[in-house]
Amino acid sequence: MARLVLKDLSSYPKYSTSDPLRFYYYPIVGKLYRQRVEACLDQLGGGDRILEVGFGSGLCLHNLCEMYEEVHGVDLDAPVEAVSKFATANGLAVQLANGNVTDLIYPDEYFEAVLLISILEHLRSDELEQAMKEIKRVLKPGGQIVFGVPIESRFMSLAFRILGYDIKKLHFSSHIDVNYAAAKHFHQEKSFFLKHPLFPGAPIYQIGSFRKAIDQKTRRTSADA
């Protein structure tokens, strides 16, 4: 499994009290937080250009720069200038912007991959549908969408409450909703659950890998080459 590159906590820019960055450094909870990110990163195939939706404090930028020639990030309210300075200070060339996944600023068929870790559950059903359409638009034929979403359950609601969050006020779509929306627009490659190490019967997080279809024109062009 990929190993998440973590820098000193104090070196990351912080932009809100709800930023979960600190949890990655906790002894037990931190392992679970890191594992879900690493499981998502493991599904990526590498290539020329990737978009991370919801880059936050820049947690995944080191890993993504190792896998892709060009790394872009879009986030609703993250401090672009501060995260860009953090990336530059660590020798990373990234292109970041504020924006919404339901109205992406990028051209059609621009990316090999789009990554969303704990993002899609925050969207309502109409937003989720629009987000999938936009992701499909900016992906190249055969391009990959990888996402991670928490499992909606009593166990997870309790876990979030212990961490100080009311999941019902933050999550508007379940993992079932996200998978249904993704399957309408993409072909599923892989889907699996992470389970709590102390409660192996309790799934806590789902990782999905889907691909945009390659149309017949693209297939003929590839075959002729």
ABEGO torsion letter per residue (X at the ends): XBBBBBBBAAABBBABAABAAAAAABAAAAAAAAAAAAAAAAABAEEABBBBBGAEAGAAAAAAAAABABBBBBBAABBAAAAAAAAAAAGBBBBBBBEBAABBABBBGABABBBBBGAAAABBAAAAAAAAAAAAAABBBGBBBBBBBBBBBAAAAAAAAAAGBBAAAABABBAAAAAAAAAAABBBABBBBBBBAABAABBABBBBBBBBBBBAAAAAAAAAX
